[in-house]
Each structure stands twice: as structure tokens, then as C-alpha cells.
Amino acid sequence: MLDLSKQQMQDILNTKATAENGINELLEMTINAIMYCERKEHLRLKNNPKNKANGYRPIKAQGYGKLLQLAIPRDRLGTFKPIFMATLEDEQKNFNNMCFELYREGLTVRRTSKLLQRVFGAKYSRTSISNMNKNFYKILQEWRERQLDKRYPIVFVDAIHTKVKREKVQGEAFYVALAVREDLTREVILIDNNPTESAKGWDEMFDKIKQRGVEEIDLVVADGIAGLEDKVLKHFPKTAFQKCVAHFKDNLLGKIHNDHREEMKLHLNQLFNIADNTYTKEKAYKLTEKLGEHWKKKYPSMKNIFSKEAMRPYFTCLDFNFKTRTMLYTTNWIERLNKEFRRALKIRNSMPSIDSVLFLLSAIAKDMGEGTYSYPVTSLRAEPKFGSQDLTLLYHE
């Protein structure tokens, strides 16, 4: 064995490090040597005759522009773990998190692979990146199946449609429910798949929500799916039901000629004067009757559209404190969430599987829950003195 001075060793290392790919080779040799000595010291200190060295386990770690080939020493009893491994595991965890964040923010697996190759100089296949995300799949599945609160004052429901591959690429519905909790924070309590959106589909979704612990909902806000209110009341008999006024306005304006739209807009604004604290259901129904008589002369079907029974679900918000009605009469809150979903889905054109869509939507929703949704919605506080235990007073007049 050569007896070299410290300076001579340093000169040799400097020469090696400056050679092509030298720094990575030095890293491999140094890390492997340290772990080899760690195991030797571990076996000496434990001094267990049953425990011996037991070969090596190959792994890869990120170096400078390429992957390092490392050999993790093993022992027979499995009690040895190199101290240096903690650093490697943290690095791999951070790397996996970065892959996940890139995917969540809209990059496809293919684009993520190309970006990582350009930045780190190592080739990561689409399969390897998908494998990195497998742990996140499990975490997000557990999040979707978590136990829920017993009571939610408000639940907004809607479905988002996207192209996904089942047997072939086609549109599928993904059901979403956004709830306001008793402390006025928000929480996505449902993300699930059904090929089409229907009242029957929502029947299944409300049953799943019940199975996860929900016993009471004060108000459900939804679009105008036929039969949906009956499914809500089937599972939560005391729940008030509000149909989205914005959807109603858009649909109605699409049924008339352009020449009549300005007049109809004016009438609808008068009909849904929900911010006025003197506006009541009685006034709304009287105006509904007048509008029905007025518009049936031009459009006979308007008589049924402006009937008391047909309009009843659109006026539920008038039972609530006028300061909160603007938050309750449309599905705007969940539409904003769906907009985030669509932004992430749009760049992908179509998704490879149902699970991949659930994974992506859950990641976005969970991130919203830990961010924006974790702050109370102060605009719902009708009076500062009301706290989370007084939500009946807070919402109802």
C-alpha cells in the first residue's frame, strides 16, 4: 500500500476530479467507501456472531448531469443502515415531490421527462416518472376516502367533464362537492367518477358521502339537473336545496331571440334582487306570475318556466340572511374550482385512465384545502359577534 501524504492525495483527487466525468466517479467511489466502512464499524460495535456482511444493494442517485451507481452494503440481520442513506432518501423524496408538482401544475409525463433530462442531464423515462408518482396515488386515494365531518352548513355540487381512456377515449363525468365547514373554512369532500352526470349518479355520490360520516347538510347548491333535489332529500331530508340562478339565466336567454334579450335581462335582475334585505319570497312569486303572463304572449312555454313550482328552488336563498345570499344563489365557488381543474386537464388533451384524472383533481383539491380553503370565508359572517357555534343565526334570518 502506498504511503502518500495528505497533499499528494489531494493532488491525485484534484487530477481525477477535473477529468471528464471525474467528479461523478469520485462521488461514487467516496460514497461507496464511506458506506463500506460504516458497515464494518457497525458489525464491530454490535459484535453479534450471527450477523455478517451480506453483499450489496444497487441504487441510483443524482450526480452532476448523470446518475450515480451506488452499492448499499447489507447485513444478514438487516440492522445496518448507512448514515449517508438519509441524505440520499431526502434527495430522492424532494426529487419525487418535484416530479409530482410539475405534473400537478400541468406538465404531461412526457414533458416532465424532457424537462428533467434538460435540467439534470439524465434520462428519466415516462414509466420511471409514473412510478415516482405511485406513492402519491395512494396518499391521494386515502385523502378521497377520508372520514368527513358530521355536519356541513353548505355544500356546492357540480361535475366536470373531460376526455379519458377507458376502452376508448371518450368524455367522462367527474363528480365534485365543495363544502363550507362550521368554522367557515372550505373543503372538497368528494371527487369521484361516473361515466355520465345524472340524478342517479348523484344518488350514489350522496350515499358515499353519508358512508364517510356526513349526517347533516343545511343547504345544497347545484345546477338544474332534473331530479337532483329528490336525491338530496332522500339522503338528507332536512336539507334546503338551491338551484343555480346563473345557470337558469343563461339557459333562459338561450331560448329567446336576440331582440328580446335586453328586456329579459332586466326582468331577471328584478326577479333575483337577492341583495335587497326587503325582498322576500312573496314578492318574488308575485313578480314570477307577472313575468309568466308577460312572456307567454311571445313564448308560450314561458308559462311553465315561470310557474311557482318551477321557480321554487331558485328562491331558497331568500330564506337566508340577505348579507349571505350572493354567496348562496349560484355555484360560482365550485365553478372556480372546476376552472382550476380544466386548466390542468386542458394541456393534456386526454387522460390515459380514470385513476390519472382522479389523481390530478385530488392533488389540486388537496392543495387548495391546505391553502386558500384553509382560511375562513369572512364574507359569510353576517354579524361579527356570531361564531362557528351560531351558524343557524349566522345564515338564517
C-alpha positions in Angstrom: 0.0 0.0 0.0 1.4 3.4 -1.0 2.0 5.7 1.9 1.0 9.1 0.4 1.0 12.4 2.2 -2.2 14.4 2.6 -1.1 16.8 -0.1 -0.2 14.0 -2.5 -3.7 12.5 -2.0 -5.3 15.9 -2.6 -3.3 16.3 -5.9 -4.5 12.9 -7.1 -8.1 13.7 -6.3 -7.9 17.1 -7.9 -6.5 15.5 -11.1 -9.2 12.9 -11.1 -12.0 15.4 -10.4 -11.0 17.6 -13.3 -11.0 14.7 -15.8 -14.1 14.0 -17.9 -16.9 12.7 -15.6 -14.3 12.6 -12.9 -16.3 14.3 -10.2 -19.1 11.8 -10.5 -16.7 8.9 -10.4 -15.1 10.4 -7.3 -18.5 10.7 -5.7 -19.4 7.1 -6.4 -16.1 5.8 -5.0 -16.2 8.1 -2.0 -19.8 7.4 -1.0 -19.4 3.6 -1.6 -16.2 3.6 0.5 -17.8 5.5 3.4 -20.8 3.1 3.4 -18.5 0.1 3.3 -16.6 1.4 6.3 -19.8 2.2 8.1 -21.0 -1.4 7.8 -17.6 -2.7 9.0 -17.8 -0.4 12.1 -21.5 -1.4 12.7 -20.6 -5.1 12.8 -17.6 -4.5 15.1 -19.6 -2.4 17.6 -22.6 -4.8 17.7 -20.3 -7.8 17.9 -23.1 -10.3 17.1 -21.7 -13.6 15.8 -25.0 -14.2 13.9 -24.6 -11.1 11.9 -22.3 -10.9 8.9 -21.8 -8.8 5.8 -24.4 -9.8 3.2 -23.5 -8.2 -0.1 -24.8 -5.0 -1.6 -28.0 -3.5 -3.0 -27.5 -1.3 -6.1 -29.3 2.1 -6.2 -29.1 5.2 -8.3 -28.7 8.7 -7.0 -28.5 12.1 -8.8 -25.0 13.3 -9.5 -23.7 16.1 -11.7 -25.5 15.6 -15.0 -25.8 11.9 -14.6 -27.0 9.2 -12.2 -24.5 7.7 -9.7 -24.3 3.9 -9.4 -24.1 3.2 -5.7 -23.8 0.0 -3.8 -25.6 -0.1 -0.4 -23.9 -2.6 2.0 -26.3 -5.1 3.6 -26.0 -7.3 6.7 -27.7 -10.6 7.4 -29.9 -9.4 10.2 -31.0 -6.2 8.4 -29.9 -3.9 11.2 -27.5 -1.8 9.2 -28.4 1.4 7.5 -25.8 3.9 6.3 -26.0 7.3 7.8 -25.4 8.7 4.3 -28.6 7.0 3.1 -30.7 9.6 5.0 -29.2 12.3 2.7 -30.0 10.2 -0.4 -33.5 9.4 0.7 -34.2 13.1 1.4 -32.9 14.0 -2.1 -35.0 11.3 -3.7 -38.1 12.4 -1.8 -37.5 16.0 -2.9 -37.0 14.9 -6.5 -40.2 12.8 -6.4 -42.1 15.8 -4.9 -40.8 18.0 -7.8 -42.0 15.5 -10.4 -45.3 15.4 -8.7 -45.6 19.2 -8.6 -44.6 19.5 -12.3 -47.3 17.0 -13.2 -49.9 18.7 -11.0 -49.2 22.1 -12.4 -50.0 20.9 -15.9 -46.9 19.3 -17.4 -47.6 15.9 -19.0 -45.4 12.9 -18.1 -43.6 13.2 -21.5 -42.9 16.9 -20.9 -41.7 16.3 -17.4 -39.3 13.6 -18.7 -37.9 16.0 -21.2 -37.5 18.9 -18.7 -35.7 16.7 -16.2 -33.3 15.4 -18.8 -32.6 19.0 -19.9 -32.0 20.2 -16.3 -30.3 17.2 -14.7 -28.7 15.7 -17.8 -30.1 12.2 -17.0 -32.8 10.4 -19.0 -36.0 9.7 -17.0 -38.5 7.6 -18.9 -42.2 8.2 -18.7 -42.5 4.9 -16.8 -40.0 5.9 -14.2 -41.7 9.2 -13.6 -45.1 7.4 -13.3 -43.6 5.1 -10.8 -42.3 8.0 -8.8 -45.9 9.2 -8.6 -47.3 5.9 -7.4 -46.9 6.8 -3.7 -48.8 10.0 -4.3 -51.6 7.9 -5.9 -52.0 6.0 -2.6 -51.8 9.2 -0.5 -54.5 10.9 -2.6 -56.8 7.9 -2.6 -56.7 7.8 1.2 -57.5 11.5 1.1 -60.5 11.0 -1.1 -61.8 8.2 1.2 -61.1 10.1 4.5 -63.7 10.5 7.2 -65.8 13.7 6.9 -67.4 16.0 9.4 -70.9 15.1 10.7 -72.4 18.4 9.6 -71.8 20.9 6.8 -73.7 24.2 6.6 -73.3 24.5 2.8 -72.3 22.0 0.0 -71.9 23.1 -3.6 -72.1 20.2 -6.1 -71.1 20.1 -9.8 -69.5 17.8 -12.3 -66.6 18.4 -14.6 -66.3 16.5 -18.0 -63.0 15.5 -19.6 -61.8 13.1 -22.2 -60.3 9.9 -20.7 -59.4 6.5 -22.0 -61.5 3.6 -20.8 -61.8 1.1 -23.6 -61.5 4.1 -26.0 -61.0 7.9 -25.5 -64.4 9.5 -24.6 -65.9 12.1 -22.3 -66.5 11.1 -18.7 -68.0 12.9 -15.8 -66.2 13.5 -12.5 -68.4 14.5 -9.6 -67.2 17.2 -7.3 -68.6 18.5 -4.0 -67.2 21.6 -2.2 -68.4 22.2 1.3 -68.3 25.1 3.8 -67.4 23.8 7.3 -68.7 25.0 10.6 -65.6 27.1 11.1 -66.3 28.8 7.7 -63.3 27.1 6.0 -63.9 25.2 2.8 -63.2 21.6 2.0 -63.5 19.4 -1.1 -65.4 16.4 0.3 -66.0 14.5 -2.9 -64.1 13.7 -6.2 -65.4 10.6 -7.9 -66.2 9.2 -11.3 -69.3 8.2 -13.2 -69.4 8.0 -17.0 -72.3 10.5 -17.2 -73.7 13.1 -14.9 -77.3 12.3 -13.7 -79.5 12.4 -10.7 -78.9 8.7 -10.3 -75.2 9.3 -10.3 -75.6 11.9 -7.6 -77.7 9.5 -5.7 -74.6 7.2 -5.5 -72.4 10.1 -4.6 -74.5 11.3 -1.7 -74.6 7.8 -0.4 -70.8 7.7 -0.4 -70.7 11.0 1.5 -73.0 9.5 4.1 -70.9 6.4 4.4 -67.9 8.6 5.2 -69.6 10.2 8.1 -71.8 13.1 6.9 -75.1 13.2 8.8 -76.5 16.7 8.1 -76.2 19.3 5.4 -78.1 22.6 5.8 -78.0 23.7 2.2 -77.1 22.1 -1.2 -76.4 24.4 -4.1 -76.4 22.8 -7.6 -77.2 23.4 -11.2 -80.5 22.4 -12.7 -80.2 18.6 -13.2 -83.7 17.1 -13.2 -84.4 15.0 -10.1 -81.4 16.1 -8.2 -83.4 17.7 -5.3 -85.2 14.4 -4.7 -81.9 12.6 -4.4 -80.6 15.2 -1.9 -83.7 14.8 0.2 -83.5 11.1 0.0 -80.2 11.1 1.9 -80.6 14.4 3.9 -84.3 15.0 4.5 -83.9 18.3 6.3 -81.6 19.9 3.7 -82.6 23.0 1.8 -82.0 23.0 -2.0 -80.9 25.9 -4.1 -80.7 25.7 -7.9 -78.0 27.9 -9.5 -79.6 31.1 -10.7 -76.7 31.8 -13.1 -77.4 28.6 -15.0 -81.1 29.4 -15.1 -80.4 32.9 -16.6 -78.0 31.5 -19.2 -80.4 28.7 -20.3 -83.4 31.1 -20.5 -81.6 33.7 -22.5 -80.6 30.9 -24.9 -84.3 30.2 -25.6 -85.3 33.7 -26.9 -84.5 35.9 -29.8 -81.7 38.4 -29.6 -84.2 41.3 -29.9 -85.7 40.3 -26.5 -82.6 39.6 -24.5 -82.0 43.0 -23.0 -85.6 43.1 -21.8 -85.3 39.6 -20.4 -82.0 40.5 -18.6 -83.7 43.5 -17.0 -86.7 41.3 -15.8 -84.3 38.6 -14.4 -82.3 41.1 -12.5 -85.5 42.4 -10.9 -86.7 38.8 -10.2 -83.4 37.9 -8.5 -83.0 41.0 -6.4 -81.4 38.9 -3.7 -79.2 41.6 -2.2 -82.2 43.7 -1.1 -83.0 43.0 2.5 -86.7 43.8 1.9 -87.0 41.3 -0.9 -89.0 38.2 0.1 -90.3 35.0 -1.4 -93.8 36.5 -1.5 -92.5 39.4 -3.6 -90.5 37.0 -5.8 -93.5 34.8 -6.5 -95.7 37.8 -7.4 -93.2 39.0 -9.9 -92.8 35.5 -11.2 -96.5 35.4 -12.0 -96.4 38.8 -13.8 -93.3 37.7 -15.9 -95.1 34.5 -16.8 -98.1 36.4 -18.1 -95.9 38.9 -19.9 -93.6 36.4 -21.7 -96.1 33.7 -22.6 -97.5 36.1 -25.2 -94.3 35.9 -27.1 -93.1 32.4 -25.9 -96.0 30.1 -24.8 -93.6 27.8 -23.0 -92.6 30.6 -20.6 -95.8 30.0 -18.6 -94.4 26.7 -17.4 -90.9 28.1 -16.9 -92.2 30.9 -14.7 -94.6 28.7 -12.7 -94.3 28.8 -8.9 -93.2 25.2 -8.6 -90.6 25.5 -11.3 -89.1 28.7 -9.7 -89.3 27.5 -6.1 -85.8 26.0 -5.9 -84.3 29.2 -7.2 -85.7 31.3 -4.3 -84.4 29.1 -1.5 -81.6 31.6 -0.8 -84.3 34.2 0.2 -84.8 32.2 3.4 -81.2 33.1 4.4 -79.7 36.3 5.7 -79.6 38.9 2.9 -75.9 39.6 3.5 -75.0 36.0 2.6 -77.4 35.4 -0.3 -75.0 36.4 -3.0 -72.7 33.5 -1.9 -75.6 31.0 -2.0 -77.6 31.6 -5.1 -75.1 30.3 -7.7 -72.5 27.6 -8.0 -69.8 30.2 -8.6 -67.5 28.9 -5.9 -67.3 25.4 -7.2 -67.1 26.7 -10.8 -63.9 28.5 -9.8 -62.5 25.2 -8.5 -63.6 23.5 -11.7 -61.8 26.2 -13.7 -58.5 25.1 -12.0 -59.3 21.5 -12.8 -59.9 22.4 -16.5 -56.7 24.4 -16.7 -54.7 21.4 -15.6 -56.6 19.0 -17.9 -56.6 21.2 -21.0 -52.8 20.9 -21.6 -53.1 17.1 -21.6 -55.9 16.8 -24.3 -57.0 13.4 -23.0 -56.1 11.4 -19.9 -54.8 7.8 -20.0 -57.0 6.4 -17.3 -59.8 7.2 -14.8 -57.2 6.9 -11.9 -55.0 9.5 -13.6 -57.8 12.0 -13.6 -58.8 11.3 -10.0 -55.1 11.7 -9.1 -54.7 15.0 -10.8 -58.0 16.5 -9.5 -57.4 15.3 -6.0 -53.9 16.8 -6.0 -55.3 20.2 -6.9 -58.1 20.0 -4.4 -55.9 18.9 -1.6 -53.5 21.7 -2.3 -56.5 24.2 -2.3 -57.5 22.7 1.1 -54.1 23.4 2.5 -54.0 26.9 1.0 -56.9 29.2 0.1 -59.6 27.0 1.5 -58.0 26.8 5.0 -58.9 30.4 5.7 -62.4 31.3 6.9 -64.7 32.9 4.4 -65.2 36.1 6.4 -67.7 37.4 3.9 -70.2 34.9 5.2 -70.1 36.4 8.7 -73.4 38.3 8.7 -72.5 39.8 12.1 -69.1 39.9 13.8 -70.5 38.6 17.1 -71.6 35.3 15.5 -69.1 32.5 16.0 -68.9 29.0 14.5 -71.3 27.7 17.1 -74.0 30.1 15.9 -74.3 29.1 12.3 -78.1 28.9 12.4 -78.2 32.5 13.4 -75.4 33.3 11.0 -77.2 32.1 7.9 -81.0 32.3 8.7 -82.9 35.5 9.3 
